């Protein structure tokens, strides 16, 4: 094969630009047509037609019908894990910020677009990653799967392009794609005088392609006469790897796809069980739960100096240990049981900070907590993440529980209504919030938030237990949907038994898996769960075998 000689390095870069030009026009919406969700994109927007519906609503069909598809842009976590898995190094330059919708980056990825700044960041990252990956000869040979016999070894170049391209694009390359990137690698190699540096430029082009940066899914026809399409086996492998690992399919998953197993419920469940044994699954699940529990900004809300240095990091580790134990070490644990669990994980420094007995061992050790501090809601990372600049906020804490954990809808405050409360308007938070209960403008929404947040007032903005605010005794009693509680621990019992606790997490897992909000027609996926009291693993299996994950309406 003859390859044209180029006259300057700028021409090589121009060729690379032709390979990635389509990225400029890429958005997250693959199809024209109606989208689900309110104009604001706010999950609490009462005008949003895709929120939870009353099962008796005649507009809700009897069986789930899949919604539209999205061309999801990969998140920064998925970019990073994929590059590590394919090129054996991690990105070191900034990646475009993830778009979050409903608090979730993977849901936001379904509508994320790449503006000029994002394209520049992807270009910088791609060049840096590719250069470093192929700067070490032993690694370069391993990545290529061959040893070039010269600067313009067309056989090794094509083999390497198809080997790495299939992994980065999450499917085999087309003939045209193979020709394009092979030609680019050979032209660049001839120009630079080294095979590896030239091949690195081709890999840089792949890393900037929409076929890598977005999940491009076409699907295939199902039954004759049906407009519904299902994702192909190879697309299902990519969807599973993205959701469970934040990465690409491994050889075993690709073999399952080739056998047709990923088009069956049993095949999907079998692969999920295997994939959850991989450390990448734990990292991906904890990343999702950090977003779901809204603890990403924890480090900004907890004192981190002097005797409390590193406490926020320890709080996050405590939460991660609680969650990882329930999902990966004791996988039969029900999600709802975490809300009144009497065990947490602390090291010596965190135990001292909380005022708990010193753990009997090194590192993080399972430790019993007092009744009033039971459950997920009382963990330091959770409560400390929902406040106002060093002060507790029962309203924000209650809003978090009501909307994020129970998937309730709370309308924003009416225009012109003051949302601040004078600090001297009461000795305790309950007294300061009393006007919410008496003002008819506020009472409707605040009656559904404030009592929940007041139950957590014995845990201050730093995550520390207290019984008094100043000199006043804290009253934490209240009601959740008509049922009484006394404190955070007994609120956790009500959360454990609440019918929306499981449904809500399944809803957020679904949104994260498919990159969009559910349609009204998909409500049975959440309102009709296969069992009461599901483990997170059961929920994951329910999501990946749902029609919304496997099929779509074009």
C-alpha positions as MATLAB code, in Angstrom:
seq = 'XXXXXXXXXXXXXXXXXXXXXXXXXXXXXXXXXXXXXXXXXXXXXXXXXXXXXXXXXXXXXXXXXXXXXXXXXXXXXXXXXXXXXXXXXXXXXXXXXXXXXXXXXXXXXXXXXXXXXXXXXXXXXXXXXXXXXXXXXXXXXXXXXXXXXXXXXXXXXXXXXXXXXXXXXXXXXXXXXXXXXXXXXXXXXXXXXXXXXXXXXXXXXXXXXXXXXXXXXXXXXXXXXXXXXXXXXXXXXXXXXXXXXXXXXXXXXXXXXXXXXXXXXXXXXXXXXXXXXXXXXXXXXXXXXXXXXXXXXXXXXXXXXXXXXXXXXXXXXXXXXXXXXXXXXXXXXXXXXXXXXXXXXXXXXXXXXXXXXXXXXXXXXXXXXXXXXXXXXXXXXXXXXXXXXXXXXXXXXXXXXXXXXXXXXXXXXXXXXXXXXXXXXXXXXXXXXXXXXXXXXXXXXXXXXXXXXXXXXXXXXXXXXXXXXXXXXXXXXXXXXXXXXXXXXXXXXXXXXXXXXXXXXXXXXXXXXXXXXXXXXXXXXXXXXXXXXXXXXXXXXXXXXXXXXXXXXX';
ca = [
       0.000    0.000    0.000;
       1.384    3.403   -0.951;
       1.088    6.208    1.558;
       1.442    9.865    0.680;
       4.333   11.701    2.272;
       3.348   14.815    4.161;
       5.430   17.969    4.129;
       5.257   19.134    7.771;
       4.037   18.073   11.217;
       1.143   20.481   10.774;
      -0.216   18.269    8.024;
      -0.267   15.311   10.417;
      -2.259   17.396   12.854;
      -4.584   18.408   10.038;
      -5.204   14.738    9.237;
      -5.934   14.172   12.903;
      -8.371   17.070   12.832;
     -10.302   15.444    9.975;
     -10.665   12.315   12.095;
     -12.287   14.174   14.956;
     -14.178   16.966   13.199;
     -17.620   15.386   13.712;
     -17.184   15.846   17.463;
     -17.942   19.562   17.153;
     -21.544   18.827   16.230;
     -22.154   16.044   18.744;
     -24.825   16.322   21.401;
     -26.349   13.836   23.774;
     -29.666   13.455   21.916;
     -29.440   10.868   19.186;
     -32.992   11.177   17.924;
     -35.152   14.134   17.126;
     -38.513   14.034   18.792;
     -40.070   14.486   22.193;
     -37.900   14.320   25.293;
     -39.014   13.279   28.738;
     -38.611   15.779   31.559;
     -39.604   19.319   32.381;
     -38.032   22.291   30.707;
     -35.980   23.092   33.775;
     -34.396   19.654   34.018;
     -35.044   19.819   37.755;
     -36.052   16.424   39.170;
     -38.302   18.237   41.639;
     -40.031   20.328   38.976;
     -43.748   19.620   39.406;
     -44.297   20.412   35.717;
     -42.052   17.494   34.751;
     -44.302   14.884   33.113;
     -41.872   12.043   33.748;
     -41.938   12.076   37.526;
     -43.608    9.426   39.672;
     -47.232    8.810   38.779;
     -50.170    7.396   40.647;
     -50.449    3.764   39.445;
     -54.197    4.332   39.037;
     -53.576    7.167   36.574;
     -55.276    6.054   33.304;
     -52.371    7.529   31.357;
     -50.075    4.844   32.803;
     -50.151    1.671   30.666;
     -50.260   -1.767   32.217;
     -46.794   -2.795   31.032;
     -43.530   -0.854   30.724;
     -42.820    0.574   27.293;
     -39.224    1.707   26.740;
     -38.565    5.393   26.265;
     -36.333    7.096   23.720;
     -32.598    6.540   23.579;
     -29.819    9.024   24.202;
     -26.316    9.245   22.781;
     -24.656    9.445   26.172;
     -21.323   11.188   26.475;
     -18.970    9.198   28.675;
     -18.435   10.690   32.113;
     -15.022   11.709   33.420;
     -15.008    8.563   35.597;
     -15.771    6.389   32.571;
     -13.116    8.133   30.487;
     -10.524    7.617   33.208;
     -11.322    3.958   33.891;
     -11.471    3.122   30.173;
      -8.095    4.728   29.473;
      -6.592    2.827   32.397;
      -8.074   -0.442   31.145;
      -7.039    0.052   27.515;
      -3.778    2.028   27.696;
      -2.590    1.133   31.209;
      -2.165    4.753   32.334;
      -4.462    7.373   33.853;
      -5.250   10.807   32.370;
      -3.316   13.620   34.036;
      -4.899   16.664   32.406;
      -8.346   18.119   33.241;
     -11.352   16.528   31.566;
     -14.600   18.365   30.754;
     -16.867   18.811   33.751;
     -19.695   16.313   33.952;
     -23.227   17.593   33.503;
     -25.386   16.468   36.401;
     -29.113   15.998   36.126;
     -31.031   15.022   39.235;
     -27.644   14.915   40.975;
     -26.331   12.144   38.691;
     -23.510   12.566   36.181;
     -24.524    9.474   34.195;
     -28.071   10.800   33.843;
     -26.696   14.176   32.786;
     -24.459   12.417   30.255;
     -27.551   11.679   28.192;
     -27.938   15.361   27.341;
     -24.324   16.560   27.661;
     -22.823   18.419   24.715;
     -19.192   19.154   23.893;
     -18.525   22.865   23.529;
     -15.273   24.427   22.361;
     -13.647   24.217   25.790;
     -14.625   20.555   26.169;
     -13.204   19.724   22.747;
      -9.932   21.433   23.652;
      -9.765   19.522   26.935;
     -10.439   16.224   25.185;
      -7.747   17.030   22.617;
      -5.181   17.876   25.284;
      -6.002   14.768   27.289;
      -5.919   12.519   24.210;
      -2.527   13.737   23.044;
      -1.027   13.480   26.519;
      -2.430   10.021   27.234;
      -1.446    8.599   23.837;
       2.060   10.077   24.006;
       2.714    8.669   27.467;
       1.193    5.268   26.660;
       3.530    4.748   23.696;
       6.630    6.391   25.160;
       7.685    3.168   26.899;
       8.633    0.475   24.333;
       7.658   -2.580   26.388;
       4.191   -1.197   27.074;
       3.845   -0.088   23.443;
       4.523   -3.649   22.235;
       1.999   -5.011   24.744;
      -0.689   -2.538   23.687;
      -0.106   -3.137   19.977;
       0.052   -6.928   20.290;
       2.866   -6.934   17.713;
       6.421   -5.675   17.151;
       6.798   -3.400   14.103;
       9.519   -4.395   11.661;
      10.074   -0.824   10.552;
       8.755    2.718   10.643;
       5.980    1.961    8.129;
       4.949   -1.574    9.107;
       1.429   -1.594    7.645;
       0.532   -5.045    9.004;
       1.385   -4.190   12.612;
      -0.245   -0.754   12.272;
      -3.521   -2.226   11.067;
      -3.429   -4.973   13.684;
      -2.855   -2.400   16.437;
      -5.548   -0.077   15.122;
      -8.138   -2.860   15.027;
      -7.055   -4.236   18.401;
      -7.192   -0.921   20.287;
      -9.966    0.599   18.183;
     -12.359   -2.245   18.990;
     -11.797   -1.653   22.701;
     -12.052    2.134   22.591;
     -15.099    2.174   20.315;
     -16.673   -0.740   22.229;
     -17.244   -2.652   18.961;
     -15.218   -3.892   15.969;
     -14.068   -1.141   13.612;
     -15.604   -0.833   10.186;
     -13.354   -1.297    7.176;
     -13.452    2.446    6.528;
     -12.466    3.230   10.131;
      -9.653    0.685   10.039;
      -8.335    2.158    6.787;
      -8.565    5.726    8.083;
      -6.699    5.189   11.358;
      -4.145    2.845    9.786;
      -3.373    5.443    7.150;
      -3.099    8.125    9.802;
      -0.713    5.981   11.882;
       1.522    5.227    8.879;
       1.579    8.809    7.606;
       2.429   10.089   11.086;
       5.072    7.372   11.592;
       6.745    8.247    8.320;
       6.682   11.888    9.267;
       8.020   11.537   12.788;
      10.495    8.813   11.913;
       9.251    6.460   14.643;
       6.448    3.905   14.524;
       5.356    4.361   18.135;
       5.070    8.138   17.993;
       3.122    7.952   14.752;
       0.816    5.278   16.148;
       0.272    7.435   19.243;
      -1.180   10.147   17.005;
      -3.672    7.649   15.585;
      -4.694    6.623   19.112;
      -5.035   10.288   19.984;
      -7.484   10.583   17.110;
      -9.511    7.632   18.394;
      -9.666    9.193   21.850;
     -11.170   12.339   20.316;
     -13.686   10.520   18.139;
     -17.416   10.761   18.930;
     -17.390    6.965   18.666;
     -15.267    6.856   21.809;
     -16.598    9.903   23.651;
     -20.257    8.958   23.125;
     -22.183    5.712   23.303;
     -23.459    5.434   19.741;
     -26.156    2.748   19.648;
     -28.258    1.744   16.647;
     -30.049   -1.374   17.833;
     -31.818   -3.995   15.765;
     -35.394   -4.870   14.891;
     -37.434   -7.074   17.209;
     -40.723   -8.625   16.130;
     -42.018   -8.021   12.617;
     -44.388   -5.075   12.557;
     -43.110   -3.666   15.859;
     -41.479   -0.247   15.952;
     -39.554   -1.222   19.074;
     -35.865   -1.948   18.657;
     -33.545   -3.809   20.981;
     -29.897   -3.093   21.614;
     -27.625   -5.586   19.884;
     -25.551   -8.101   21.835;
     -22.380   -6.031   21.473;
     -24.276   -2.871   22.484;
     -25.615   -4.686   25.549;
     -22.065   -5.659   26.509;
     -21.005   -2.014   26.272;
     -24.055   -0.863   28.260;
     -23.360   -3.378   31.017;
     -19.671   -2.503   31.251;
     -20.444    1.202   31.301;
     -23.084    0.876   34.019;
     -21.391   -1.680   36.287;
     -17.708   -0.817   35.768;
     -17.603    2.680   34.254;
     -15.506    1.019   31.568;
     -15.496   -1.237   28.512;
     -16.370   -4.933   28.077;
     -13.721   -7.513   28.898;
     -13.183  -10.662   26.816;
     -15.584  -12.733   28.924;
     -18.364  -10.205   28.465;
     -17.687  -10.071   24.733;
     -17.856  -13.871   24.595;
     -21.233  -13.734   26.341;
     -22.375  -11.181   23.768;
     -21.194  -13.389   20.889;
     -23.147  -16.338   22.291;
     -26.355  -14.306   22.513;
     -26.484  -14.694   26.307;
     -26.866  -10.943   26.862;
     -30.219  -11.020   25.093;
     -31.662  -13.217   27.861;
     -32.554  -12.499   31.483;
     -30.508  -15.407   32.788;
     -27.473  -14.426   30.738;
     -27.607  -10.855   31.997;
     -27.925  -11.930   35.617;
     -25.042  -14.385   35.266;
     -22.728  -11.736   33.844;
     -23.802   -9.194   36.458;
     -22.888  -11.612   39.256;
     -19.449  -12.105   37.726;
     -18.882   -8.415   37.079;
     -19.744   -7.476   40.664;
     -16.741   -9.518   41.819;
     -14.441   -7.139   39.939;
     -12.995   -4.211   41.993;
     -14.189   -1.790   39.313;
     -17.786   -2.548   40.293;
     -17.210   -1.345   43.850;
     -15.574    1.866   42.638;
     -18.412    2.539   40.204;
     -21.148    1.811   42.756;
     -19.565    3.983   45.445;
     -19.178    6.797   42.934;
     -22.881    6.520   42.086;
     -23.873    6.474   45.762;
     -21.663    9.494   46.515;
     -23.738   11.379   43.963;
     -27.037    9.860   45.051;
     -26.398   10.731   48.712;
     -25.020   14.134   47.659;
     -21.798   13.845   49.659;
     -19.432   14.959   46.874;
     -18.857   18.342   48.499;
     -18.308   16.927   51.987;
     -14.740   18.217   52.284;
     -15.992   21.802   51.999;
     -18.402   21.526   54.921;
     -16.335   19.953   57.707;
     -13.483   21.675   59.615;
     -10.195   20.335   58.294;
      -7.446   21.823   60.395;
      -5.606   21.154   63.612;
      -7.103   18.242   65.534;
      -9.788   17.700   62.856;
      -7.387   17.474   59.895;
      -8.516   14.738   57.527;
     -11.835   14.141   59.305;
     -13.915   14.705   56.170;
     -11.872   12.088   54.323;
     -12.359    9.683   57.218;
     -16.109   10.349   57.220;
     -16.257    9.497   53.527;
     -14.285    6.312   54.139;
     -16.681    5.419   56.967;
     -19.644    5.787   54.626;
     -17.910    3.818   51.885;
     -17.157    0.978   54.319;
     -20.814    0.840   55.394;
     -22.036    0.755   51.798;
     -19.379   -1.618   50.467;
     -20.010   -4.101   53.280;
     -23.732   -4.182   52.503;
     -23.330   -4.500   48.730;
     -20.150   -6.544   48.263;
     -19.312   -8.325   51.519;
     -22.816   -9.144   52.768;
     -24.701   -8.905   49.465;
     -27.926  -10.292   50.910;
     -28.296   -7.076   52.938;
     -31.417   -5.189   51.952;
     -31.008   -1.524   50.988;
     -33.703   -0.534   53.442;
     -31.878   -2.224   56.325;
     -29.105    0.373   56.114;
     -31.499    3.008   57.420;
     -31.633    1.558   60.931;
     -28.345   -0.350   61.035;
     -26.596   -0.065   64.411;
     -23.061   -0.584   63.079;
     -20.625    1.785   61.428;
     -16.900    1.661   60.586;
     -14.399    3.963   62.293;
     -10.674    4.165   62.891;
      -9.137    5.501   66.095;
      -9.121    9.142   64.957;
     -12.741    9.100   63.781;
     -13.925    7.283   66.909;
     -12.246    9.932   69.031;
     -13.858   12.682   66.942;
     -17.334   11.152   67.317;
     -16.832   10.341   70.991;
     -17.236    6.600   70.378;
     -15.212    3.928   72.184;
     -11.813    3.303   70.623;
     -12.055    0.431   68.111;
     -10.361   -2.802   69.066;
      -7.965   -3.036   66.164;
      -6.103   -1.052   63.531;
      -7.700    0.625   60.561;
     -11.483    0.847   60.179;
     -13.349   -1.496   62.499;
     -17.047   -2.337   62.759;
     -18.397   -0.417   65.771;
     -21.820   -0.275   67.413;
     -23.438    3.154   67.695;
     -26.032    4.407   70.227;
     -29.705    4.028   69.265;
     -30.151    7.725   68.503;
     -27.284    7.543   65.982;
     -28.424    4.462   64.096;
     -28.763    4.308   60.358;
     -27.515    5.790   57.133;
     -29.062    9.207   57.790;
     -26.972    9.632   60.952;
     -23.620    8.953   59.318;
     -21.319   11.933   59.544;
     -20.712   12.248   55.808;
     -24.452   12.371   55.077;
     -25.561   14.887   57.689;
     -22.497   17.125   57.299;
     -23.141   17.419   53.556;
     -26.547   19.056   53.979;
     -26.272   22.322   55.816;
     -25.646   26.040   55.512;
     -22.027   27.144   55.859;
     -21.203   25.435   59.137;
     -24.787   25.451   60.461;
     -27.394   22.708   60.361;
     -30.391   23.130   58.081;
     -33.378   20.930   58.931;
     -35.056   22.150   55.745;
     -32.168   21.113   53.475;
     -31.763   17.797   55.276;
     -35.479   17.139   55.030;
     -35.521   18.145   51.362;
     -32.697   15.700   50.688;
     -34.517   12.803   52.346;
     -37.898   13.623   50.822;
     -36.716   14.137   47.238;
     -33.512   12.120   46.869;
     -34.273    9.108   49.080;
     -38.076    8.932   48.771;
     -38.380   10.521   45.294;
     -41.013   12.969   46.486;
     -41.686   16.186   44.606;
     -41.260   19.516   46.420;
     -42.114   22.640   44.454;
     -39.675   25.574   44.671;
     -40.728   28.443   46.967;
     -43.088   31.005   45.415;
     -41.469   34.056   43.880;
     -40.865   36.842   46.344;
     -41.072   34.665   49.454;
     -38.201   35.211   51.901;
     -36.309   31.969   52.413;
     -33.994   33.119   55.210;
     -34.760   32.919   58.912;
     -33.324   35.363   61.410;
     -30.676   33.643   63.520;
     -32.058   35.193   66.687;
     -35.672   34.232   66.032;
     -35.569   31.208   68.355;
     -33.334   29.293   70.741;
     -33.500   26.103   68.675;
     -33.969   25.217   65.048;
     -37.480   23.965   65.826;
     -38.431   27.356   67.262;
     -36.863   29.199   64.341;
     -38.763   27.063   61.843;
     -42.097   27.374   63.660;
     -43.348   30.035   61.257;
     -43.183   27.502   58.425;
     -45.984   25.580   60.121;
     -48.193   28.638   60.616;
     -47.640   30.482   57.342;
     -50.011   28.950   54.755;
     -47.608   29.940   51.977;
     -44.924   27.719   53.499;
     -46.748   25.035   55.441;
     -47.740   22.750   52.545;
     -44.167   21.954   51.503;
     -42.299   22.521   54.769;
     -44.565   20.128   56.644;
     -43.117   17.407   54.390;
     -39.480   18.468   54.919;
     -38.855   20.192   58.240;
     -39.973   17.377   60.602;
     -37.574   14.985   58.840;
     -34.688   17.409   59.170;
     -35.522   18.202   62.790;
     -35.176   14.502   63.601;
     -31.491   14.867   62.686;
     -30.834   17.995   64.777;
     -29.012   16.018   67.447;
     -26.207   15.677   64.892;
     -24.618   19.049   64.216;
     -23.142   20.432   61.025;
     -19.797   18.764   61.792;
     -21.371   15.320   62.192;
     -21.115   15.346   66.006;
     -23.848   14.140   68.342;
     -25.353   16.615   70.785;
     -28.416   16.813   73.023;
     -28.607   20.611   73.388;
     -28.441   23.576   71.059;
     -26.794   26.138   73.289;
     -28.571   25.598   76.587;
     -31.867   24.446   75.063;
     -32.773   20.760   74.901;
     -33.242   19.571   71.309;
     -36.650   18.069   70.532;
     -36.325   15.618   67.623;
     -39.809   14.058   67.706;
     -42.047   14.279   64.652;
     -43.942   12.360   62.001;
     -43.096   10.881   58.621;
     -46.209   10.539   56.482;
     -48.404   10.256   59.562;
     -46.191    7.835   61.509;
     -44.444    9.110   64.668;
     -40.712    8.977   65.418;
     -38.583   10.130   68.346;
     -35.128   10.692   66.881;
     -32.813    9.864   63.970;
     -32.759    6.191   64.945;
     -36.527    5.765   64.960;
     -36.816    7.860   61.784;
     -34.495    5.273   60.253;
     -36.943    2.536   61.229;
     -39.705    4.339   59.336;
     -37.424    4.787   56.338;
     -36.662    1.069   56.460;
     -40.353    0.255   56.172;
     -41.348    3.069   53.801;
     -42.749    1.766   50.490;
     -40.777    4.327   48.483;
     -37.348    3.536   49.932;
     -36.629    0.678   47.510;
     -38.536    2.158   44.605;
     -36.613    5.398   44.775;
     -33.163    3.827   44.636;
     -34.251    1.602   41.742;
     -35.476    4.741   39.974;
     -32.104    6.472   40.379;
     -30.187    3.358   39.346;
     -32.321    3.180   36.205;
     -31.665    6.832   35.362;
     -27.952    6.283   35.843;
     -28.017    3.157   33.680;
     -29.882    4.636   30.706;
     -28.785    8.277   30.899;
     -32.261    9.789   31.090;
     -35.359   10.102   33.224;
     -37.935    7.391   32.953;
     -41.007    7.910   30.809;
     -44.512    7.737   32.244;
     -44.924    4.418   30.466;
     -41.978    2.956   32.380;
     -43.500    3.565   35.824;
     -44.351   -0.140   36.390;
     -40.581   -0.782   36.445;
     -40.520    1.029   39.799;
     -44.036    0.657   41.182;
     -44.131   -3.125   40.654;
     -40.849   -4.417   42.072;
     -40.347   -8.190   42.002;
     -40.007   -8.430   45.791;
     -40.345   -6.352   48.931;
     -37.057   -5.530   50.578;
     -34.473   -5.808   47.789;
     -30.695   -5.895   48.058;
     -28.771   -3.485   45.858;
     -27.651   -6.446   43.763;
     -31.286   -7.422   43.224;
     -32.017   -3.859   42.179;
     -29.164   -3.867   39.682;
     -30.467   -7.115   38.178;
     -33.959   -5.630   37.990;
     -32.647   -2.578   36.127;
     -30.524   -4.418   33.550;
     -33.331   -6.852   32.707;
     -35.901   -4.054   32.335;
     -37.267   -3.185   28.912;
     -35.952    0.365   29.288;
     -32.365   -0.883   29.540;
     -32.633   -3.414   26.700;
     -34.965   -1.821   24.155;
     -36.072    1.569   22.890;
     -38.590    3.282   20.633;
     -36.806    5.051   17.747;
];
